[in-house]
Amino acid sequence: MGTKSEMTVVFDALLTVPAMNDAVKVNLSMSRMHLLLLSNTIRQGIAAKDGMVSDLLSILPKESSEELAKIADEVLEKAGLAGLDQKIQKMGA
């Protein structure tokens, strides 16, 4: 894919396919290390002001970013890493 506008048009079209808003249960089996990295990657992508993730989020409702942030938090909570992540975030602030 080339430009930002081409990419957003393609993803916008894909997101209008019927059943894209249906809830899907996903069973993940990952190491805690990867869950910590995934959670932080999601958060950094949401916070980014430019780049591909920012472009994609710009075509979605604001609730989509909030839902992704919630997923990032839930993953950490289920892995028992929420406290550790909070400490890491404080160190980086």
N, C-alpha and C positions, 0 to 999 in steps of 0.2 A: 504494500500500500504506500502511496506517495504522501500527499499533503494531509494536513490536519482535516480539511474539509472533506476530502475523499474518505478518510477513515471514519469520521463521525457520521457521514451519510450511510456508509455500509453498516456500521453498528446500529445506527438508528433504525435502519430497515430490518436488521436481524431481531432487534428488540420488540418489533411490532408483530412478530410471528405469534399466532395463537398459542396459548399455554405458557408463554415465557414468564408470566407472573405467578404461575402455580408453584406452591411450596414443594420442595424436594428434600427428602431426608438423605443425608450423606453420612456414611460411617467412615471416619478417618482413623487410620492407625499410623501414627507418626511419632517420632522421638520428641521428647520435650524440647530439645534444641531446635528442631525444625518448627515446632509450634510457636516457640518464642520468636524465631525469625519471621515466620508467616504473619504473626500478629503485628510485629513492628513494621513489616513491609506494607501491610494494609494501612496502618496508621500514617506512615510516611507518604504513601500514595494519595491518601485522602487530603493530607495537609499540603501537598505540592501545588504550587501556583501555575506551573507549566509542565509540559511533558505529556506523554500518551495517556497516563491515567487521569490527569486533570482534564484532558480533552474528552475522554470517554465520560467522566462524571459530569461534565458540563451539559451533556444531552439527556441526563437522567434527572428525575426529581430529587430534591434535597434529601428526601427520606432514604434514598438509596445509599448515600454516604453515611447516614446515621445507622442504617442497618448493617453496613459493612463494619463500622466501628463497634457495633454491638457484638457482631460475630467474633471480631478480634478479642474483645473482652471475655466472651464466653469460652473461647478456646483456652485462654490463659487460666480462667477459673477452673475449668474441668481438668486441666493438667496440673493444677496446684501451683501455678506459677504467677498468680496475680500479685502476691506480695513481693516476690522477687522482681517482677517487672516494674512495680511502683518504685522500688529502691533504685533500680537501674535508671528509671526516668528522672528521679531526683538527682542522681549523680551527673546526668547529662545536662541538667538545667543550669 
